[in-house]
Amino acid sequence: IKFITPVRLTLKYTCIVLYKCLNKNIPS
């Protein structure tokens, strides 16, 4: 059970980073 939370946090952080990178690379 202790293992699930870090994994979810990591996935959430990865999604945020990918989203920011995509926003930076795509001109609005």
C-alpha positions in Angstrom: 0.0 0.0 0.0 2.9 2.4 0.8 4.2 1.7 -2.7 1.1 2.9 -4.6 1.2 6.5 -3.5 4.7 7.3 -4.7 3.9 5.8 -8.0 0.8 7.9 -8.4 2.7 11.0 -7.4 5.4 10.2 -10.0 2.9 9.6 -12.7 1.2 12.9 -11.9 4.5 14.8 -11.8 5.5 13.2 -15.2 2.2 14.3 -16.7 2.8 17.9 -15.5 6.3 18.0 -16.9 5.2 16.6 -20.2 2.3 19.1 -20.4 4.7 22.0 -19.7 7.2 20.8 -22.3 4.5 20.4 -24.9 3.2 23.9 -24.1 6.7 25.3 -24.4 7.5 23.6 -27.7 4.2 24.4 -29.4 3.8 28.1 -30.3 0.4 29.4 -29.3 
